[in-house]
């Protein structure tokens, strides 16, 4: 009789340990997934800022070229 109680106790103890290990593994996997999502979001934000910077640089180059053309036209008049 006492032997059965010991086996039941061990079985319950093992089940609790398994559940704890499973929870721990799930929490670790979820944290890893969140970290990957955060990295991906940061990469997207960086790519967006780079695109905006390139567009602004192209606009400035166009503006500078137009200004230089107008300056050349004004110099040609005088």
N, CA, C and O atoms as a CHARMM CRD file, in Angstrom:
* protein
*
  312
    1    1 UNK  N      0.81700  -1.19400   0.00000 PROA 1      0.00000
    2    1 UNK  CA     0.00000   0.00000   0.00000 PROA 1      0.00000
    3    1 UNK  C      0.86300   1.26200   0.00000 PROA 1      0.00000
    4    1 UNK  O      0.62200   2.19100  -0.77000 PROA 1      0.00000
    5    2 UNK  N      1.85100   1.28000   0.85600 PROA 2      0.00000
    6    2 UNK  CA     2.75200   2.43000   0.92700 PROA 2      0.00000
    7    2 UNK  C      3.52700   2.58100  -0.37100 PROA 2      0.00000
    8    2 UNK  O      3.84700   3.69500  -0.78500 PROA 2      0.00000
    9    3 UNK  N      3.82700   1.46800  -1.00400 PROA 3      0.00000
   10    3 UNK  CA     4.56700   1.46500  -2.25900 PROA 3      0.00000
   11    3 UNK  C      3.76100   2.15700  -3.36300 PROA 3      0.00000
   12    3 UNK  O      4.32500   2.89200  -4.17300 PROA 3      0.00000
   13    4 UNK  N      2.46000   1.92800  -3.39700 PROA 4      0.00000
   14    4 UNK  CA     1.59400   2.55900  -4.40000 PROA 4      0.00000
   15    4 UNK  C      1.56300   4.07300  -4.21700 PROA 4      0.00000
   16    4 UNK  O      1.57300   4.83000  -5.18800 PROA 4      0.00000
   17    5 UNK  N      1.52300   4.50000  -2.96100 PROA 5      0.00000
   18    5 UNK  CA     1.51500   5.94000  -2.69100 PROA 5      0.00000
   19    5 UNK  C      2.80500   6.59200  -3.16500 PROA 5      0.00000
   20    5 UNK  O      2.79300   7.70900  -3.68100 PROA 5      0.00000
   21    6 UNK  N      3.90700   5.89200  -2.98900 PROA 6      0.00000
   22    6 UNK  CA     5.20100   6.42100  -3.42600 PROA 6      0.00000
   23    6 UNK  C      5.21600   6.53800  -4.94600 PROA 6      0.00000
   24    6 UNK  O      5.68200   7.54400  -5.48100 PROA 6      0.00000
   25    7 UNK  N      4.71200   5.52100  -5.65100 PROA 7      0.00000
   26    7 UNK  CA     4.67700   5.56800  -7.11000 PROA 7      0.00000
   27    7 UNK  C      3.77000   6.69400  -7.60300 PROA 7      0.00000
   28    7 UNK  O      4.10500   7.39400  -8.55900 PROA 7      0.00000
   29    8 UNK  N      2.61000   6.86700  -6.94200 PROA 8      0.00000
   30    8 UNK  CA     1.70600   7.94600  -7.32200 PROA 8      0.00000
   31    8 UNK  C      2.35700   9.29900  -7.06700 PROA 8      0.00000
   32    8 UNK  O      2.24600  10.21300  -7.88400 PROA 8      0.00000
   33    9 UNK  N      3.03000   9.42100  -5.94500 PROA 9      0.00000
   34    9 UNK  CA     3.71500  10.67100  -5.60000 PROA 9      0.00000
   35    9 UNK  C      4.77300  10.98700  -6.65100 PROA 9      0.00000
   36    9 UNK  O      4.88400  12.12200  -7.11300 PROA 9      0.00000
   37   10 UNK  N      5.55400   9.96200  -7.02700 PROA 10     0.00000
   38   10 UNK  CA     6.59600  10.15800  -8.04400 PROA 10     0.00000
   39   10 UNK  C      5.97900  10.53500  -9.39000 PROA 10     0.00000
   40   10 UNK  O      6.50300  11.40100 -10.09000 PROA 10     0.00000
   41   11 UNK  N      4.89200   9.90300  -9.74600 PROA 11     0.00000
   42   11 UNK  CA     4.22900  10.19500 -11.01700 PROA 11     0.00000
   43   11 UNK  C      3.71100  11.63900 -11.03700 PROA 11     0.00000
   44   11 UNK  O      3.85100  12.34900 -12.03300 PROA 11     0.00000
   45   12 UNK  N      3.11800  12.05000  -9.92900 PROA 12     0.00000
   46   12 UNK  CA     2.61700  13.42600  -9.84000 PROA 12     0.00000
   47   12 UNK  C      3.78100  14.40500  -9.88800 PROA 12     0.00000
   48   12 UNK  O      3.71900  15.42800 -10.56900 PROA 12     0.00000
   49   13 UNK  N      4.83500  14.08300  -9.16300 PROA 13     0.00000
   50   13 UNK  CA     6.01800  14.94700  -9.12300 PROA 13     0.00000
   51   13 UNK  C      6.62900  15.07400 -10.52300 PROA 13     0.00000
   52   13 UNK  O      7.00100  16.17200 -10.93600 PROA 13     0.00000
   53   14 UNK  N      6.73400  13.95900 -11.25200 PROA 14     0.00000
   54   14 UNK  CA     7.27800  13.98800 -12.60600 PROA 14     0.00000
   55   14 UNK  C      6.39000  14.78800 -13.54800 PROA 14     0.00000
   56   14 UNK  O      6.88200  15.52000 -14.40700 PROA 14     0.00000
   57   15 UNK  N      5.09800  14.64700 -13.38200 PROA 15     0.00000
   58   15 UNK  CA     4.16800  15.38900 -14.23800 PROA 15     0.00000
   59   15 UNK  C      4.31000  16.89300 -13.99000 PROA 15     0.00000
   60   15 UNK  O      4.30500  17.68600 -14.93100 PROA 15     0.00000
   61   16 UNK  N      4.43500  17.26900 -12.74100 PROA 16     0.00000
   62   16 UNK  CA     4.61400  18.68900 -12.40600 PROA 16     0.00000
   63   16 UNK  C      5.93500  19.20300 -12.98100 PROA 16     0.00000
   64   16 UNK  O      5.99700  20.31600 -13.50300 PROA 16     0.00000
   65   17 UNK  N      6.97900  18.39900 -12.88600 PROA 17     0.00000
   66   17 UNK  CA     8.26700  18.79400 -13.45000 PROA 17     0.00000
   67   17 UNK  C      8.17500  18.93500 -14.97000 PROA 17     0.00000
   68   17 UNK  O      8.73500  19.86900 -15.54300 PROA 17     0.00000
   69   18 UNK  N      7.47800  18.01800 -15.61400 PROA 18     0.00000
   70   18 UNK  CA     7.29000  18.09100 -17.06100 PROA 18     0.00000
   71   18 UNK  C      6.51600  19.34700 -17.45100 PROA 18     0.00000
   72   18 UNK  O      6.86300  20.02900 -18.41500 PROA 18     0.00000
   73   19 UNK  N      5.46700  19.64200 -16.69300 PROA 19     0.00000
   74   19 UNK  CA     4.66600  20.84000 -16.97600 PROA 19     0.00000
   75   19 UNK  C      5.50900  22.10000 -16.78300 PROA 19     0.00000
   76   19 UNK  O      5.41100  23.04200 -17.56900 PROA 19     0.00000
   77   20 UNK  N      6.32300  22.11500 -15.75400 PROA 20     0.00000
   78   20 UNK  CA     7.19300  23.27000 -15.49200 PROA 20     0.00000
   79   20 UNK  C      8.20100  23.43400 -16.62800 PROA 20     0.00000
   80   20 UNK  O      8.44700  24.54800 -17.09300 PROA 20     0.00000
   81   21 UNK  N      8.77700  22.33000 -17.06700 PROA 21     0.00000
   82   21 UNK  CA     9.73700  22.38000 -18.16900 PROA 21     0.00000
   83   21 UNK  C      9.06500  22.85700 -19.45300 PROA 21     0.00000
   84   21 UNK  O      9.64900  23.63100 -20.21100 PROA 21     0.00000
   85   22 UNK  N      7.85200  22.40100 -19.69600 PROA 22     0.00000
   86   22 UNK  CA     7.11300  22.81400 -20.88200 PROA 22     0.00000
   87   22 UNK  C      6.80100  24.30500 -20.84500 PROA 22     0.00000
   88   22 UNK  O      6.95800  25.00400 -21.84600 PROA 22     0.00000
   89   23 UNK  N      6.36400  24.78400 -19.70000 PROA 23     0.00000
   90   23 UNK  CA     6.09200  26.22400 -19.55700 PROA 23     0.00000
   91   23 UNK  C      7.35200  27.03800 -19.79600 PROA 23     0.00000
   92   23 UNK  O      7.33000  28.06800 -20.47000 PROA 23     0.00000
   93   24 UNK  N      8.43900  26.56000 -19.23300 PROA 24     0.00000
   94   24 UNK  CA     9.70900  27.25500 -19.40300 PROA 24     0.00000
   95   24 UNK  C     10.12000  27.29200 -20.87100 PROA 24     0.00000
   96   24 UNK  O     10.55900  28.33000 -21.36700 PROA 24     0.00000
   97   25 UNK  N      9.98300  26.18100 -21.55900 PROA 25     0.00000
   98   25 UNK  CA    10.32900  26.11300 -22.97900 PROA 25     0.00000
   99   25 UNK  C      9.43400  27.03500 -23.80700 PROA 25     0.00000
  100   25 UNK  O      9.90900  27.71800 -24.71400 PROA 25     0.00000
  101   26 UNK  N      8.14200  27.05100 -23.49200 PROA 26     0.00000
  102   26 UNK  CA     7.21200  27.92700 -24.21700 PROA 26     0.00000
  103   26 UNK  C      7.56200  29.39400 -23.98400 PROA 26     0.00000
  104   26 UNK  O      7.55600  30.19600 -24.91800 PROA 26     0.00000
  105   27 UNK  N      7.86600  29.73800 -22.74000 PROA 27     0.00000
  106   27 UNK  CA     8.21100  31.12600 -22.42300 PROA 27     0.00000
  107   27 UNK  C      9.49000  31.53700 -23.14300 PROA 27     0.00000
  108   27 UNK  O      9.59400  32.65300 -23.65300 PROA 27     0.00000
  109   28 UNK  N     10.45000  30.64000 -23.18000 PROA 28     0.00000
  110   28 UNK  CA    11.70700  30.93900 -23.87000 PROA 28     0.00000
  111   28 UNK  C     11.47700  31.12000 -25.36700 PROA 28     0.00000
  112   28 UNK  O     12.02400  32.04000 -25.97600 PROA 28     0.00000
  113   29 UNK  N     10.67700  30.25500 -25.95300 PROA 29     0.00000
  114   29 UNK  CA    10.38300  30.35000 -27.38700 PROA 29     0.00000
  115   29 UNK  C      9.63200  31.64300 -27.70000 PROA 29     0.00000
  116   29 UNK  O      9.89600  32.29300 -28.71100 PROA 29     0.00000
  117   30 UNK  N      8.70600  32.00500 -26.83800 PROA 30     0.00000
  118   30 UNK  CA     7.94300  33.23200 -27.04400 PROA 30     0.00000
  119   30 UNK  C      8.84000  34.45800 -26.93400 PROA 30     0.00000
  120   30 UNK  O      8.70400  35.39800 -27.71800 PROA 30     0.00000
  121   31 UNK  N      9.75300  34.45700 -25.97400 PROA 31     0.00000
  122   31 UNK  CA    10.68400  35.56900 -25.81500 PROA 31     0.00000
  123   31 UNK  C     11.60800  35.67400 -27.02900 PROA 31     0.00000
  124   31 UNK  O     11.91200  36.77400 -27.49100 PROA 31     0.00000
  125   32 UNK  N     12.04700  34.53600 -27.53500 PROA 32     0.00000
  126   32 UNK  CA    12.90000  34.51900 -28.71800 PROA 32     0.00000
  127   32 UNK  C     12.15300  35.05200 -29.93800 PROA 32     0.00000
  128   32 UNK  O     12.70300  35.81500 -30.73100 PROA 32     0.00000
  129   33 UNK  N     10.90300  34.64300 -30.07700 PROA 33     0.00000
  130   33 UNK  CA    10.07700  35.12900 -31.18800 PROA 33     0.00000
  131   33 UNK  C      9.88400  36.64100 -31.09500 PROA 33     0.00000
  132   33 UNK  O      9.96000  37.34200 -32.10400 PROA 33     0.00000
  133   34 UNK  N      9.63800  37.13600 -29.89900 PROA 34     0.00000
  134   34 UNK  CA     9.44600  38.57700 -29.71600 PROA 34     0.00000
  135   34 UNK  C     10.72600  39.33500 -30.04900 PROA 34     0.00000
  136   34 UNK  O     10.67600  40.40600 -30.65500 PROA 34     0.00000
  137   35 UNK  N     11.86800  38.78400 -29.65500 PROA 35     0.00000
  138   35 UNK  CA    13.14600  39.42400 -29.97900 PROA 35     0.00000
  139   35 UNK  C     13.35200  39.49100 -31.48700 PROA 35     0.00000
  140   35 UNK  O     13.81200  40.50500 -32.01100 PROA 35     0.00000
  141   36 UNK  N     13.01200  38.41700 -32.17800 PROA 36     0.00000
  142   36 UNK  CA    13.13200  38.39500 -33.64100 PROA 36     0.00000
  143   36 UNK  C     12.19000  39.41400 -34.28200 PROA 36     0.00000
  144   36 UNK  O     12.55400  40.08100 -35.25100 PROA 36     0.00000
  145   37 UNK  N     10.97900  39.53000 -33.73500 PROA 37     0.00000
  146   37 UNK  CA    10.02800  40.52200 -34.25700 PROA 37     0.00000
  147   37 UNK  C     10.55600  41.93500 -34.03700 PROA 37     0.00000
  148   37 UNK  O     10.42700  42.79100 -34.91100 PROA 37     0.00000
  149   38 UNK  N     11.14800  42.18000 -32.87500 PROA 38     0.00000
  150   38 UNK  CA    11.70000  43.50200 -32.58200 PROA 38     0.00000
  151   38 UNK  C     12.83900  43.84700 -33.53200 PROA 38     0.00000
  152   38 UNK  O     12.94300  44.98000 -34.00200 PROA 38     0.00000
  153   39 UNK  N     13.69100  42.86500 -33.81200 PROA 39     0.00000
  154   39 UNK  CA    14.80200  43.08400 -34.74700 PROA 39     0.00000
  155   39 UNK  C     14.26500  43.37800 -36.14100 PROA 39     0.00000
  156   39 UNK  O     14.74900  44.28300 -36.82000 PROA 39     0.00000
  157   40 UNK  N     13.26900  42.61600 -36.56400 PROA 40     0.00000
  158   40 UNK  CA    12.67700  42.83400 -37.89300 PROA 40     0.00000
  159   40 UNK  C     12.04000  44.21900 -37.98000 PROA 40     0.00000
  160   40 UNK  O     12.15400  44.89600 -39.00200 PROA 40     0.00000
  161   41 UNK  N     11.37600  44.63300 -36.91700 PROA 41     0.00000
  162   41 UNK  CA    10.74600  45.96000 -36.89900 PROA 41     0.00000
  163   41 UNK  C     11.81200  47.05000 -36.97800 PROA 41     0.00000
  164   41 UNK  O     11.64400  48.03400 -37.69900 PROA 41     0.00000
  165   42 UNK  N     12.89600  46.87900 -36.24700 PROA 42     0.00000
  166   42 UNK  CA    13.97800  47.86700 -36.28000 PROA 42     0.00000
  167   42 UNK  C     14.59100  47.94200 -37.67700 PROA 42     0.00000
  168   42 UNK  O     14.90100  49.02900 -38.16400 PROA 42     0.00000
  169   43 UNK  N     14.76600  46.77800 -38.32400 PROA 43     0.00000
  170   43 UNK  CA    15.31600  46.77200 -39.68800 PROA 43     0.00000
  171   43 UNK  C     14.39300  47.50100 -40.64700 PROA 43     0.00000
  172   43 UNK  O     14.85600  48.24000 -41.51700 PROA 43     0.00000
  173   44 UNK  N     13.08500  47.30000 -40.49400 PROA 44     0.00000
  174   44 UNK  CA    12.12300  47.99400 -41.36100 PROA 44     0.00000
  175   44 UNK  C     12.19600  49.50100 -41.15100 PROA 44     0.00000
  176   44 UNK  O     12.15100  50.27000 -42.11100 PROA 44     0.00000
  177   45 UNK  N     12.31000  49.91500 -39.89900 PROA 45     0.00000
  178   45 UNK  CA    12.39800  51.34300 -39.60400 PROA 45     0.00000
  179   45 UNK  C     13.67000  51.94700 -40.18700 PROA 45     0.00000
  180   45 UNK  O     13.64800  53.05800 -40.71800 PROA 45     0.00000
  181   46 UNK  N     14.77600  51.21800 -40.08900 PROA 46     0.00000
  182   46 UNK  CA    16.03500  51.69600 -40.65400 PROA 46     0.00000
  183   46 UNK  C     15.91800  51.80600 -42.17200 PROA 46     0.00000
  184   46 UNK  O     16.34100  52.80300 -42.75700 PROA 46     0.00000
  185   47 UNK  N     15.34800  50.79000 -42.80900 PROA 47     0.00000
  186   47 UNK  CA    15.17700  50.81600 -44.26400 PROA 47     0.00000
  187   47 UNK  C     14.30000  51.99300 -44.68700 PROA 47     0.00000
  188   47 UNK  O     14.56600  52.64200 -45.69800 PROA 47     0.00000
  189   48 UNK  N     13.26100  52.25900 -43.91100 PROA 48     0.00000
  190   48 UNK  CA    12.37600  53.39100 -44.20400 PROA 48     0.00000
  191   48 UNK  C     13.14300  54.71400 -44.11500 PROA 48     0.00000
  192   48 UNK  O     13.01500  55.57100 -44.99000 PROA 48     0.00000
  193   49 UNK  N     13.93000  54.87400 -43.06500 PROA 49     0.00000
  194   49 UNK  CA    14.70000  56.11400 -42.89300 PROA 49     0.00000
  195   49 UNK  C     15.74400  56.26900 -43.99300 PROA 49     0.00000
  196   49 UNK  O     15.99500  57.38200 -44.45600 PROA 49     0.00000
  197   50 UNK  N     16.35400  55.16400 -44.41300 PROA 50     0.00000
  198   50 UNK  CA    17.33700  55.22300 -45.50100 PROA 50     0.00000
  199   50 UNK  C     16.66000  55.66500 -46.79100 PROA 50     0.00000
  200   50 UNK  O     17.19600  56.48500 -47.53600 PROA 50     0.00000
  201   51 UNK  N     15.47400  55.11500 -47.04700 PROA 51     0.00000
  202   51 UNK  CA    14.73400  55.51000 -48.25700 PROA 51     0.00000
  203   51 UNK  C     14.40300  56.99400 -48.22400 PROA 51     0.00000
  204   51 UNK  O     14.57100  57.69400 -49.22200 PROA 51     0.00000
  205   52 UNK  N     13.93200  57.47400 -47.08000 PROA 52     0.00000
  206   52 UNK  CA    13.60700  58.89000 -46.96500 PROA 52     0.00000
  207   52 UNK  C     14.85300  59.76100 -47.16500 PROA 52     0.00000
  208   52 UNK  O     14.78000  60.81200 -47.80200 PROA 52     0.00000
  209   53 UNK  N     15.97700  59.33100 -46.62800 PROA 53     0.00000
  210   53 UNK  CA    17.21900  60.08600 -46.78300 PROA 53     0.00000
  211   53 UNK  C     17.65200  60.12400 -48.25000 PROA 53     0.00000
  212   53 UNK  O     18.09900  61.16100 -48.74000 PROA 53     0.00000
  213   54 UNK  N     17.51900  58.99400 -48.95300 PROA 54     0.00000
  214   54 UNK  CA    17.88600  58.95400 -50.37400 PROA 54     0.00000
  215   54 UNK  C     16.97900  59.86600 -51.19000 PROA 54     0.00000
  216   54 UNK  O     17.43700  60.56900 -52.09200 PROA 54     0.00000
  217   55 UNK  N     15.67900  59.84800 -50.86400 PROA 55     0.00000
  218   55 UNK  CA    14.74300  60.72200 -51.57600 PROA 55     0.00000
  219   55 UNK  C     15.07700  62.18700 -51.31600 PROA 55     0.00000
  220   55 UNK  O     15.04900  63.00400 -52.23700 PROA 55     0.00000
  221   56 UNK  N     15.38800  62.51700 -50.08800 PROA 56     0.00000
  222   56 UNK  CA    15.73500  63.90100 -49.75300 PROA 56     0.00000
  223   56 UNK  C     17.03100  64.31700 -50.44600 PROA 56     0.00000
  224   56 UNK  O     17.15100  65.44400 -50.92600 PROA 56     0.00000
  225   57 UNK  N     17.99800  63.40200 -50.49500 PROA 57     0.00000
  226   57 UNK  CA    19.26400  63.69400 -51.16200 PROA 57     0.00000
  227   57 UNK  C     19.03700  63.93300 -52.65500 PROA 57     0.00000
  228   57 UNK  O     19.62100  64.85100 -53.23100 PROA 57     0.00000
  229   58 UNK  N     18.19400  63.11600 -53.28100 PROA 58     0.00000
  230   58 UNK  CA    17.89300  63.28500 -54.70600 PROA 58     0.00000
  231   58 UNK  C     17.18800  64.61800 -54.95200 PROA 58     0.00000
  232   58 UNK  O     17.47300  65.30200 -55.93600 PROA 58     0.00000
  233   59 UNK  N     16.27800  64.98200 -54.06700 PROA 59     0.00000
  234   59 UNK  CA    15.57700  66.26100 -54.20300 PROA 59     0.00000
  235   59 UNK  C     16.54900  67.42600 -54.06000 PROA 59     0.00000
  236   59 UNK  O     16.44600  68.41400 -54.78700 PROA 59     0.00000
  237   60 UNK  N     17.48700  67.31800 -53.13300 PROA 60     0.00000
  238   60 UNK  CA    18.47200  68.38800 -52.95000 PROA 60     0.00000
  239   60 UNK  C     19.38400  68.50200 -54.16500 PROA 60     0.00000
  240   60 UNK  O     19.72200  69.60900 -54.58500 PROA 60     0.00000
  241   61 UNK  N     19.78300  67.36700 -54.73500 PROA 61     0.00000
  242   61 UNK  CA    20.62600  67.39500 -55.93700 PROA 61     0.00000
  243   61 UNK  C     19.88900  68.05600 -57.09600 PROA 61     0.00000
  244   61 UNK  O     20.47000  68.84100 -57.84600 PROA 61     0.00000
  245   62 UNK  N     18.61600  67.73500 -57.23500 PROA 62     0.00000
  246   62 UNK  CA    17.80800  68.34800 -58.28900 PROA 62     0.00000
  247   62 UNK  C     17.68700  69.85200 -58.05100 PROA 62     0.00000
  248   62 UNK  O     17.81400  70.64500 -58.98400 PROA 62     0.00000
  249   63 UNK  N     17.44700  70.23500 -56.82000 PROA 63     0.00000
  250   63 UNK  CA    17.33400  71.64600 -56.46200 PROA 63     0.00000
  251   63 UNK  C     18.65200  72.37400 -56.74800 PROA 63     0.00000
  252   63 UNK  O     18.64800  73.47800 -57.29400 PROA 63     0.00000
  253   64 UNK  N     19.76400  71.76200 -56.38200 PROA 64     0.00000
  254   64 UNK  CA    21.07500  72.37100 -56.62100 PROA 64     0.00000
  255   64 UNK  C     21.34600  72.50300 -58.11700 PROA 64     0.00000
  256   64 UNK  O     21.89300  73.51300 -58.55900 PROA 64     0.00000
  257   65 UNK  N     20.97200  71.50400 -58.89300 PROA 65     0.00000
  258   65 UNK  CA    21.17800  71.54700 -60.34100 PROA 65     0.00000
  259   65 UNK  C     20.35100  72.67300 -60.96400 PROA 65     0.00000
  260   65 UNK  O     20.83200  73.38300 -61.84700 PROA 65     0.00000
  261   66 UNK  N     19.10800  72.83600 -60.50500 PROA 66     0.00000
  262   66 UNK  CA    18.26700  73.91700 -61.02300 PROA 66     0.00000
  263   66 UNK  C     18.84500  75.27600 -60.64200 PROA 66     0.00000
  264   66 UNK  O     18.84000  76.20400 -61.45100 PROA 66     0.00000
  265   67 UNK  N     19.33500  75.39400 -59.42800 PROA 67     0.00000
  266   67 UNK  CA    19.92300  76.65500 -58.97700 PROA 67     0.00000
  267   67 UNK  C     21.16700  76.97300 -59.79700 PROA 67     0.00000
  268   67 UNK  O     21.38600  78.12500 -60.17000 PROA 67     0.00000
  269   68 UNK  N     21.96800  75.97900 -60.07600 PROA 68     0.00000
  270   68 UNK  CA    23.17100  76.18800 -60.86900 PROA 68     0.00000
  271   68 UNK  C     22.80500  76.59700 -62.29700 PROA 68     0.00000
  272   68 UNK  O     23.46600  77.44900 -62.88900 PROA 68     0.00000
  273   69 UNK  N     21.76000  75.99300 -62.84200 PROA 69     0.00000
  274   69 UNK  CA    21.31300  76.32500 -64.19400 PROA 69     0.00000
  275   69 UNK  C     20.82700  77.77600 -64.24300 PROA 69     0.00000
  276   69 UNK  O     21.15300  78.51100 -65.17500 PROA 69     0.00000
  277   70 UNK  N     20.05000  78.18300 -63.24200 PROA 70     0.00000
  278   70 UNK  CA    19.56300  79.56500 -63.20700 PROA 70     0.00000
  279   70 UNK  C     20.72300  80.53900 -63.04600 PROA 70     0.00000
  280   70 UNK  O     20.73800  81.60500 -63.66100 PROA 70     0.00000
  281   71 UNK  N     21.67800  80.17400 -62.22900 PROA 71     0.00000
  282   71 UNK  CA    22.85200  81.04100 -62.04000 PROA 71     0.00000
  283   71 UNK  C     23.62000  81.16900 -63.34900 PROA 71     0.00000
  284   71 UNK  O     24.08400  82.25900 -63.68300 PROA 71     0.00000
  285   72 UNK  N     23.75900  80.09400 -64.08500 PROA 72     0.00000
  286   72 UNK  CA    24.44200  80.12300 -65.37000 PROA 72     0.00000
  287   72 UNK  C     23.69500  80.99800 -66.36300 PROA 72     0.00000
  288   72 UNK  O     24.31000  81.73200 -67.13600 PROA 72     0.00000
  289   73 UNK  N     22.36600  80.92100 -66.34300 PROA 73     0.00000
  290   73 UNK  CA    21.55700  81.75000 -67.24200 PROA 73     0.00000
  291   73 UNK  C     21.70100  83.22100 -66.88900 PROA 73     0.00000
  292   73 UNK  O     21.76900  84.06700 -67.78100 PROA 73     0.00000
  293   74 UNK  N     21.74800  83.53400 -65.61500 PROA 74     0.00000
  294   74 UNK  CA    21.89800  84.92700 -65.18600 PROA 74     0.00000
  295   74 UNK  C     23.29100  85.45300 -65.55100 PROA 74     0.00000
  296   74 UNK  O     23.44000  86.61400 -65.93000 PROA 74     0.00000
  297   75 UNK  N     24.30900  84.59200 -65.43600 PROA 75     0.00000
  298   75 UNK  CA    25.67600  85.00100 -65.78100 PROA 75     0.00000
  299   75 UNK  C     25.77500  85.22300 -67.29200 PROA 75     0.00000
  300   75 UNK  O     26.51200  86.10200 -67.73800 PROA 75     0.00000
  301   76 UNK  N     25.05000  84.44500 -68.07300 PROA 76     0.00000
  302   76 UNK  CA    25.07800  84.57000 -69.52000 PROA 76     0.00000
  303   76 UNK  C     24.42000  85.86700 -69.95700 PROA 76     0.00000
  304   76 UNK  O     24.81200  86.42800 -70.98100 PROA 76     0.00000
  305   77 UNK  N     23.43800  86.36100 -69.22100 PROA 77     0.00000
  306   77 UNK  CA    22.74000  87.60400 -69.54900 PROA 77     0.00000
  307   77 UNK  C     23.67400  88.80000 -69.35900 PROA 77     0.00000
  308   77 UNK  O     23.55400  89.79300 -70.07700 PROA 77     0.00000
  309   78 UNK  N     24.58500  88.72000 -68.41800 PROA 78     0.00000
  310   78 UNK  CA    25.43700  89.88000 -68.10000 PROA 78     0.00000
  311   78 UNK  C     26.74700  89.71500 -68.74400 PROA 78     0.00000
  312   78 UNK  O     27.61600  90.57700 -68.60700 PROA 78     0.00000
